[in-house]
Amino acid sequence: MRILVIDDTQKHLDSALQTLGEHEVVTCSTYDEAENLVDIYSKEKWDAVLCDLLMPAGSRAQGGPGTKFVGQEMPVGWALALMAVRSNVRFIAVVTDMNHHHHPASAMLDHTNDHIFKVDESRVLMTNSTGRVGIKGTERCCVWCCDEGTKRREDMSSDVCTYCYGESPLYREYGKDWGNILEKLTSSSNNKKGNPIL
């Protein structure tokens, strides 16, 4: 699949390349660039567009008083998703990993997290519920068990490490699990046979 991933945070773009490695992935980090790539008149054609919910507002079409909003973080993911629908992209997701207690735009997604919307011919997911993956190359040793997975007690017995839960190594950087998002879009409980929708 040809997949466009739009996010203004580098670790999330890194995780896209890592979790979607079997596909042709293009990443971009600004609203203006994303708008050019998703617009109905763009020469680019995508099978999937996966984008962040909150990104800095772009400068396109802004003048006079509107320039004060350029660069401010706003929920632009909605607009990019609708542009992708208009451009006949089959699979579209708007994803944030921001805690719903920290921003109202994230809280608005609480009731849509696992629902796939059918908009024209597109399948659309809008969610604040995404897993995270450790970014390869940022591994670090667990400070409690030094990657042994267990923590020794004074009586010389050992328990599963309560810091890494035996899952060491830990990572310095974690990104969105875009592979899981794509899987949710392409296979659905609404599909009676349970087969991927490709």
DRENPA-3360 file (N, C-alpha, C; in nm, 2 decimals, always signed):
BEGIN
1 = MRILVIDD = +0.08/-0.12/+0.00/+0.00/+0.00/+0.00/+0.09/+0.13/+0.00 ~ +0.04/+0.23/-0.06/+0.10/+0.36/-0.05/+0.04/+0.44/+0.06 ~ +0.12/+0.47/+0.16/+0.06/+0.53/+0.28/+0.13/+0.66/+0.31 ~ +0.05/+0.76/+0.34/+0.10/+0.89/+0.38/+0.08/+0.91/+0.53 ~ +0.18/+0.93/+0.61/+0.17/+0.96/+0.75/+0.21/+1.10/+0.78 ~ +0.12/+1.17/+0.85/+0.13/+1.31/+0.87/+0.14/+1.33/+1.02 ~ +0.25/+1.38/+1.07/+0.27/+1.41/+1.22/+0.38/+1.51/+1.23 ~ +0.37/+1.60/+1.33/+0.47/+1.70/+1.35/+0.57/+1.66/+1.45;
9 = TQKHLDSA = +0.56/+1.54/+1.50/+0.66/+1.49/+1.60/+0.75/+1.38/+1.54 ~ +0.88/+1.40/+1.54/+0.97/+1.31/+1.47/+0.96/+1.17/+1.52 ~ +0.94/+1.14/+1.65/+0.94/+1.00/+1.70/+0.82/+0.93/+1.64 ~ +0.71/+1.00/+1.61/+0.59/+0.94/+1.55/+0.61/+0.91/+1.41 ~ +0.69/+0.99/+1.34/+0.73/+0.96/+1.20/+0.82/+0.84/+1.20 ~ +0.92/+0.83/+1.29/+1.01/+0.72/+1.30/+0.93/+0.59/+1.33 ~ +0.83/+0.60/+1.41/+0.76/+0.47/+1.44/+0.67/+0.43/+1.32 ~ +0.63/+0.53/+1.24/+0.56/+0.49/+1.12/+0.65/+0.41/+1.02;
17 = LQTLGEHE = +0.77/+0.46/+1.00/+0.86/+0.38/+0.92/+0.89/+0.25/+0.97 ~ +0.89/+0.23/+1.10/+0.92/+0.11/+1.17/+0.80/+0.01/+1.17 ~ +0.68/+0.06/+1.19/+0.57/-0.03/+1.20/+0.50/-0.05/+1.07 ~ +0.53/+0.03/+0.97/+0.46/+0.01/+0.84/+0.56/-0.03/+0.73 ~ +0.67/-0.09/+0.78/+0.79/-0.11/+0.69/+0.76/-0.20/+0.57 ~ +0.65/-0.28/+0.57/+0.62/-0.36/+0.45/+0.55/-0.28/+0.34 ~ +0.52/-0.16/+0.37/+0.44/-0.07/+0.27/+0.53/+0.04/+0.22 ~ +0.49/+0.11/+0.12/+0.56/+0.23/+0.07/+0.51/+0.35/+0.15;
25 = VVTCSTYD = +0.59/+0.40/+0.24/+0.55/+0.50/+0.34/+0.62/+0.63/+0.30 ~ +0.54/+0.74/+0.30/+0.59/+0.88/+0.28/+0.54/+0.95/+0.41 ~ +0.63/+1.03/+0.46/+0.60/+1.11/+0.58/+0.61/+1.26/+0.56 ~ +0.53/+1.33/+0.63/+0.54/+1.48/+0.62/+0.50/+1.53/+0.76 ~ +0.56/+1.65/+0.79/+0.54/+1.70/+0.93/+0.48/+1.84/+0.94 ~ +0.43/+1.89/+0.82/+0.36/+2.02/+0.83/+0.22/+2.02/+0.76 ~ +0.13/+2.10/+0.81/+0.00/+2.10/+0.75/+0.00/+2.15/+0.61 ~ +0.08/+2.25/+0.57/+0.08/+2.30/+0.44/+0.13/+2.19/+0.34;
33 = EAENLVDI = +0.24/+2.11/+0.38/+0.29/+2.01/+0.30/+0.18/+1.90/+0.28 ~ +0.12/+1.86/+0.39/+0.01/+1.76/+0.39/-0.10/+1.80/+0.30 ~ -0.14/+1.92/+0.31/-0.25/+1.97/+0.23/-0.22/+1.95/+0.08 ~ -0.10/+1.98/+0.04/-0.05/+1.97/-0.10/-0.06/+1.82/-0.14 ~ -0.02/+1.73/-0.05/-0.01/+1.59/-0.08/-0.15/+1.52/-0.09 ~ -0.24/+1.57/-0.01/-0.37/+1.51/+0.00/-0.48/+1.57/-0.09 ~ -0.46/+1.70/-0.13/-0.56/+1.77/-0.21/-0.60/+1.69/-0.33 ~ -0.73/+1.70/-0.36/-0.79/+1.63/-0.47/-0.71/+1.65/-0.61;
41 = YSKEKWDA = -0.64/+1.76/-0.62/-0.57/+1.80/-0.74/-0.43/+1.75/-0.74 ~ -0.39/+1.69/-0.63/-0.25/+1.64/-0.62/-0.22/+1.53/-0.71 ~ -0.10/+1.52/-0.76/-0.07/+1.40/-0.85/-0.05/+1.28/-0.77 ~ -0.03/+1.29/-0.64/+0.00/+1.18/-0.55/-0.13/+1.11/-0.52 ~ -0.13/+0.97/-0.52/-0.25/+0.89/-0.49/-0.21/+0.80/-0.38 ~ -0.30/+0.79/-0.28/-0.27/+0.71/-0.16/-0.37/+0.61/-0.13 ~ -0.33/+0.49/-0.08/-0.42/+0.39/-0.03/-0.47/+0.42/+0.11 ~ -0.38/+0.49/+0.19/-0.41/+0.52/+0.33/-0.34/+0.65/+0.36;
49 = VLCDLLMP = -0.42/+0.73/+0.44/-0.36/+0.86/+0.50/-0.39/+0.85/+0.65 ~ -0.28/+0.85/+0.72/-0.28/+0.84/+0.87/-0.23/+0.97/+0.92 ~ -0.30/+1.04/+1.00/-0.25/+1.17/+1.05/-0.28/+1.20/+1.19 ~ -0.20/+1.29/+1.24/-0.21/+1.34/+1.38/-0.33/+1.43/+1.39 ~ -0.39/+1.44/+1.51/-0.50/+1.52/+1.53/-0.46/+1.67/+1.55 ~ -0.36/+1.69/+1.63/-0.32/+1.83/+1.67/-0.18/+1.86/+1.60 ~ -0.18/+1.96/+1.52/-0.06/+2.01/+1.46/-0.06/+2.16/+1.44 ~ +0.05/+2.22/+1.42/+0.06/+2.37/+1.41/-0.02/+2.40/+1.28;
57 = AGSRAQGG = -0.10/+2.51/+1.29/-0.17/+2.56/+1.17/-0.08/+2.61/+1.07 ~ -0.11/+2.59/+0.94/-0.03/+2.63/+0.83/-0.05/+2.77/+0.79 ~ +0.03/+2.82/+0.70/+0.02/+2.96/+0.65/-0.06/+2.98/+0.53 ~ -0.09/+2.87/+0.46/-0.17/+2.87/+0.33/-0.30/+2.95/+0.36 ~ -0.33/+3.04/+0.27/-0.46/+3.11/+0.27/-0.47/+3.21/+0.39 ~ -0.36/+3.23/+0.47/-0.37/+3.32/+0.58/-0.31/+3.45/+0.55 ~ -0.38/+3.56/+0.58/-0.33/+3.69/+0.56/-0.39/+3.78/+0.66 ~ -0.34/+3.90/+0.68/-0.39/+3.99/+0.78/-0.40/+3.93/+0.92;
65 = PGTKFVGQ = -0.53/+3.94/+0.98/-0.54/+3.89/+1.11/-0.52/+3.74/+1.12 ~ -0.54/+3.67/+1.02/-0.52/+3.52/+1.02/-0.38/+3.47/+1.04 ~ -0.28/+3.56/+1.02/-0.14/+3.52/+1.03/-0.11/+3.49/+1.18 ~ -0.19/+3.55/+1.27/-0.16/+3.53/+1.41/-0.18/+3.38/+1.46 ~ -0.25/+3.30/+1.38/-0.28/+3.16/+1.41/-0.17/+3.07/+1.35 ~ -0.09/+3.12/+1.26/+0.01/+3.03/+1.19/+0.11/+2.98/+1.30 ~ +0.12/+2.85/+1.30/+0.22/+2.79/+1.40/+0.15/+2.74/+1.53 ~ +0.03/+2.79/+1.55/-0.04/+2.75/+1.68/-0.10/+2.61/+1.66;
73 = EMPVGWAL = -0.08/+2.53/+1.76/-0.14/+2.39/+1.75/-0.29/+2.39/+1.75 ~ -0.35/+2.32/+1.65/-0.49/+2.32/+1.64/-0.53/+2.18/+1.59 ~ -0.66/+2.14/+1.60/-0.70/+2.01/+1.56/-0.72/+2.00/+1.41 ~ -0.62/+2.01/+1.33/-0.62/+2.02/+1.18/-0.64/+1.88/+1.12 ~ -0.63/+1.77/+1.20/-0.64/+1.64/+1.15/-0.78/+1.61/+1.09 ~ -0.89/+1.67/+1.14/-1.02/+1.66/+1.09/-1.02/+1.70/+0.94 ~ -0.97/+1.82/+0.92/-0.97/+1.88/+0.78/-0.89/+1.79/+0.68 ~ -0.77/+1.74/+0.73/-0.69/+1.66/+0.64/-0.77/+1.53/+0.61;
81 = ALMAVRSN = -0.84/+1.47/+0.71/-0.91/+1.35/+0.69/-1.02/+1.37/+0.58 ~ -1.09/+1.48/+0.59/-1.20/+1.51/+0.50/-1.14/+1.54/+0.36 ~ -1.03/+1.60/+0.35/-0.96/+1.61/+0.22/-0.93/+1.48/+0.16 ~ -0.88/+1.39/+0.25/-0.84/+1.25/+0.20/-0.97/+1.18/+0.15 ~ -1.08/+1.20/+0.22/-1.21/+1.14/+0.17/-1.24/+1.19/+0.03 ~ -1.23/+1.32/+0.02/-1.26/+1.38/-0.11/-1.17/+1.33/-0.22 ~ -1.05/+1.30/-0.18/-0.95/+1.25/-0.28/-0.96/+1.10/-0.30 ~ -1.06/+1.04/-0.25/-1.09/+0.89/-0.26/-0.99/+0.80/-0.20;
89 = VRFIAVVT = -0.93/+0.84/-0.09/-0.84/+0.75/-0.02/-0.92/+0.65/+0.06 ~ -0.88/+0.53/+0.05/-0.97/+0.42/+0.10/-0.96/+0.41/+0.25 ~ -0.84/+0.42/+0.31/-0.83/+0.41/+0.46/-0.77/+0.54/+0.52 ~ -0.84/+0.59/+0.62/-0.80/+0.72/+0.68/-0.81/+0.71/+0.83 ~ -0.71/+0.76/+0.90/-0.71/+0.77/+1.04/-0.67/+0.90/+1.09 ~ -0.73/+0.95/+1.20/-0.69/+1.07/+1.27/-0.66/+1.02/+1.41 ~ -0.53/+1.03/+1.45/-0.48/+0.97/+1.57/-0.41/+1.07/+1.66 ~ -0.44/+1.06/+1.79/-0.36/+1.14/+1.89/-0.33/+1.05/+2.00;
97 = DMNHHHHP = -0.21/+1.07/+2.06/-0.17/+1.00/+2.18/-0.18/+1.09/+2.30 ~ -0.24/+1.21/+2.28/-0.25/+1.30/+2.39/-0.36/+1.25/+2.49 ~ -0.33/+1.26/+2.62/-0.42/+1.22/+2.72/-0.55/+1.30/+2.71 ~ -0.67/+1.24/+2.71/-0.79/+1.31/+2.70/-0.82/+1.41/+2.81 ~ -0.75/+1.40/+2.92/-0.76/+1.50/+3.03/-0.68/+1.62/+3.00 ~ -0.60/+1.62/+2.90/-0.50/+1.73/+2.87/-0.55/+1.82/+2.76 ~ -0.64/+1.78/+2.68/-0.69/+1.86/+2.57/-0.83/+1.82/+2.53 ~ -0.92/+1.92/+2.51/-1.06/+1.89/+2.47/-1.07/+1.82/+2.33;
105 = ASAMLDHT = -0.98/+1.85/+2.24/-0.99/+1.78/+2.11/-0.96/+1.63/+2.12 ~ -0.87/+1.59/+2.22/-0.85/+1.45/+2.24/-0.97/+1.39/+2.31 ~ -1.03/+1.46/+2.41/-1.15/+1.41/+2.48/-1.27/+1.39/+2.39 ~ -1.28/+1.47/+2.29/-1.39/+1.45/+2.19/-1.39/+1.31/+2.12 ~ -1.27/+1.25/+2.12/-1.26/+1.12/+2.05/-1.29/+1.00/+2.14 ~ -1.32/+1.03/+2.27/-1.35/+0.92/+2.36/-1.46/+0.83/+2.31 ~ -1.56/+0.88/+2.25/-1.67/+0.80/+2.21/-1.66/+0.74/+2.07 ~ -1.55/+0.77/+2.00/-1.54/+0.72/+1.86/-1.42/+0.63/+1.84;
113 = NDHIFKVD = -1.35/+0.60/+1.95/-1.22/+0.53/+1.95/-1.22/+0.40/+1.86 ~ -1.32/+0.32/+1.87/-1.31/+0.19/+1.80/-1.41/+0.18/+1.69 ~ -1.47/+0.29/+1.65/-1.57/+0.29/+1.54/-1.51/+0.32/+1.41 ~ -1.53/+0.24/+1.31/-1.49/+0.27/+1.17/-1.61/+0.34/+1.10 ~ -1.59/+0.47/+1.06/-1.69/+0.54/+0.99/-1.68/+0.52/+0.84 ~ -1.79/+0.50/+0.78/-1.79/+0.49/+0.63/-1.83/+0.62/+0.58 ~ -1.74/+0.69/+0.51/-1.76/+0.83/+0.46/-1.74/+0.82/+0.31 ~ -1.84/+0.83/+0.23/-1.83/+0.81/+0.09/-1.77/+0.66/+0.07;
121 = ESRVLMTN = -1.66/+0.65/+0.00/-1.60/+0.52/-0.02/-1.49/+0.49/+0.08 ~ -1.47/+0.58/+0.18/-1.35/+0.57/+0.27/-1.40/+0.50/+0.40 ~ -1.30/+0.44/+0.46/-1.31/+0.39/+0.60/-1.23/+0.48/+0.69 ~ -1.29/+0.54/+0.79/-1.23/+0.65/+0.87/-1.23/+0.61/+1.01 ~ -1.12/+0.62/+1.08/-1.10/+0.59/+1.22/-1.05/+0.72/+1.28 ~ -1.11/+0.76/+1.39/-1.07/+0.88/+1.47/-1.05/+0.83/+1.61 ~ -0.93/+0.84/+1.66/-0.90/+0.77/+1.79/-0.79/+0.85/+1.88 ~ -0.81/+0.84/+2.01/-0.71/+0.88/+2.10/-0.66/+0.75/+2.18;
129 = STGRVGIK = -0.69/+0.64/+2.13/-0.65/+0.51/+2.19/-0.56/+0.44/+2.10 ~ -0.43/+0.46/+2.11/-0.34/+0.39/+2.03/-0.22/+0.34/+2.11 ~ -0.18/+0.22/+2.07/-0.06/+0.17/+2.14/+0.07/+0.24/+2.11 ~ +0.17/+0.22/+2.18/+0.30/+0.28/+2.16/+0.40/+0.17/+2.13 ~ +0.50/+0.20/+2.05/+0.61/+0.11/+2.03/+0.74/+0.18/+2.06 ~ +0.84/+0.10/+2.11/+0.97/+0.15/+2.13/+1.04/+0.17/+2.00 ~ +1.11/+0.29/+1.99/+1.18/+0.32/+1.86/+1.31/+0.25/+1.86 ~ +1.34/+0.17/+1.76/+1.46/+0.10/+1.75/+1.58/+0.20/+1.74;
137 = GTERCCVW = +1.68/+0.17/+1.81/+1.80/+0.26/+1.82/+1.80/+0.35/+1.94 ~ +1.69/+0.35/+2.02/+1.68/+0.43/+2.14/+1.68/+0.34/+2.27 ~ +1.72/+0.21/+2.25/+1.71/+0.12/+2.37/+1.80/+0.17/+2.48 ~ +1.76/+0.13/+2.60/+1.84/+0.16/+2.72/+1.82/+0.05/+2.82 ~ +1.91/+0.04/+2.91/+1.91/-0.07/+3.01/+1.81/-0.03/+3.12 ~ +1.73/-0.13/+3.17/+1.64/-0.10/+3.28/+1.72/-0.07/+3.40 ~ +1.69/+0.04/+3.47/+1.77/+0.08/+3.59/+1.75/-0.01/+3.71 ~ +1.64/-0.08/+3.71/+1.62/-0.17/+3.83/+1.68/-0.31/+3.81;
145 = CCDEGTKR = +1.66/-0.37/+3.69/+1.71/-0.51/+3.68/+1.83/-0.52/+3.59 ~ +1.87/-0.42/+3.52/+1.98/-0.42/+3.43/+1.95/-0.53/+3.32 ~ +1.83/-0.53/+3.27/+1.79/-0.61/+3.16/+1.78/-0.76/+3.19 ~ +1.78/-0.80/+3.32/+1.76/-0.94/+3.36/+1.62/-0.97/+3.36 ~ +1.53/-0.88/+3.38/+1.39/-0.90/+3.39/+1.33/-0.94/+3.52 ~ +1.43/-0.96/+3.62/+1.39/-0.99/+3.76/+1.46/-0.89/+3.85 ~ +1.40/-0.87/+3.97/+1.46/-0.79/+4.07/+1.49/-0.88/+4.19 ~ +1.62/-0.88/+4.23/+1.65/-0.97/+4.35/+1.62/-0.90/+4.48;
153 = REDMSSDV = +1.56/-0.98/+4.57/+1.53/-0.93/+4.70/+1.64/-0.97/+4.80 ~ +1.63/-0.92/+4.92/+1.73/-0.94/+5.02/+1.74/-1.09/+5.06 ~ +1.63/-1.16/+5.05/+1.63/-1.31/+5.09/+1.68/-1.39/+4.97 ~ +1.74/-1.33/+4.87/+1.80/-1.39/+4.75/+1.70/-1.45/+4.65 ~ +1.57/-1.44/+4.68/+1.47/-1.48/+4.58/+1.45/-1.36/+4.48 ~ +1.38/-1.39/+4.38/+1.36/-1.28/+4.28/+1.22/-1.28/+4.23 ~ +1.18/-1.16/+4.20/+1.04/-1.13/+4.14/+1.06/-1.07/+4.01 ~ +0.95/-1.07/+3.93/+0.95/-1.00/+3.80/+0.98/-0.85/+3.83;
161 = CTYCYGES = +1.07/-0.79/+3.76/+1.10/-0.65/+3.78/+0.98/-0.56/+3.78 ~ +0.96/-0.48/+3.88/+0.84/-0.40/+3.88/+0.85/-0.27/+3.80 ~ +0.97/-0.25/+3.74/+0.99/-0.13/+3.66/+0.97/-0.16/+3.51 ~ +1.03/-0.26/+3.46/+1.01/-0.30/+3.32/+0.92/-0.42/+3.30 ~ +0.87/-0.48/+3.41/+0.79/-0.60/+3.41/+0.85/-0.71/+3.32 ~ +0.98/-0.72/+3.33/+1.05/-0.83/+3.25/+1.05/-0.81/+3.10 ~ +1.01/-0.68/+3.06/+1.01/-0.65/+2.92/+1.13/-0.58/+2.87 ~ +1.24/-0.58/+2.95/+1.36/-0.50/+2.91/+1.41/-0.56/+2.78;
169 = PLYREYGK = +1.47/-0.48/+2.69/+1.52/-0.34/+2.72/+1.40/-0.24/+2.71 ~ +1.42/-0.13/+2.78/+1.33/-0.02/+2.77/+1.38/+0.08/+2.66 ~ +1.30/+0.17/+2.62/+1.34/+0.27/+2.51/+1.33/+0.41/+2.56 ~ +1.42/+0.49/+2.51/+1.42/+0.63/+2.54/+1.30/+0.70/+2.47 ~ +1.27/+0.65/+2.35/+1.16/+0.71/+2.27/+1.05/+0.61/+2.23 ~ +0.93/+0.65/+2.25/+0.82/+0.56/+2.21/+0.73/+0.64/+2.11 ~ +0.68/+0.57/+2.01/+0.60/+0.64/+1.91/+0.47/+0.57/+1.89 ~ +0.38/+0.63/+1.81/+0.24/+0.57/+1.79/+0.26/+0.44/+1.71;
177 = DWGNILEK = +0.17/+0.34/+1.74/+0.18/+0.22/+1.67/+0.09/+0.23/+1.55 ~ +0.14/+0.29/+1.44/+0.07/+0.31/+1.32/+0.03/+0.18/+1.25 ~ +0.11/+0.07/+1.27/+0.07/-0.06/+1.22/-0.06/-0.11/+1.28 ~ -0.08/-0.09/+1.41/-0.20/-0.13/+1.47/-0.32/-0.05/+1.42 ~ -0.30/+0.08/+1.40/-0.40/+0.17/+1.34/-0.44/+0.12/+1.20 ~ -0.35/+0.08/+1.12/-0.38/+0.04/+0.98/-0.45/-0.10/+0.99 ~ -0.41/-0.18/+1.08/-0.48/-0.31/+1.10/-0.63/-0.29/+1.14 ~ -0.65/-0.20/+1.23/-0.79/-0.17/+1.27/-0.87/-0.12/+1.15;
185 = LTSSSNNK = -0.81/-0.04/+1.06/-0.88/+0.01/+0.94/-0.91/-0.10/+0.84 ~ -0.82/-0.19/+0.82/-0.83/-0.29/+0.71/-0.90/-0.42/+0.76 ~ -0.92/-0.44/+0.88/-1.00/-0.56/+0.93/-1.10/-0.51/+1.03 ~ -1.22/-0.56/+1.02/-1.32/-0.50/+1.10/-1.42/-0.61/+1.15 ~ -1.47/-0.60/+1.27/-1.58/-0.69/+1.31/-1.70/-0.67/+1.23 ~ -1.71/-0.56/+1.16/-1.83/-0.54/+1.07/-1.81/-0.63/+0.94 ~ -1.69/-0.67/+0.92/-1.67/-0.76/+0.80/-1.70/-0.90/+0.85 ~ -1.81/-0.96/+0.81/-1.86/-1.09/+0.86/-1.77/-1.20/+0.85;
193 = KGNPIL = -1.69/-1.20/+0.75/-1.59/-1.31/+0.73/-1.46/-1.29/+0.81 ~ -1.44/-1.17/+0.86/-1.33/-1.14/+0.94/-1.20/-1.12/+0.86 ~ -1.21/-1.12/+0.73/-1.10/-1.10/+0.64/-1.05/-0.96/+0.63 ~ -0.93/-0.93/+0.60/-0.88/-0.80/+0.58/-0.96/-0.73/+0.46 ~ -0.99/-0.61/+0.47/-1.06/-0.53/+0.37/-0.96/-0.46/+0.29 ~ -0.91/-0.52/+0.18/-0.81/-0.45/+0.10/-0.85/-0.43/-0.04;
% end
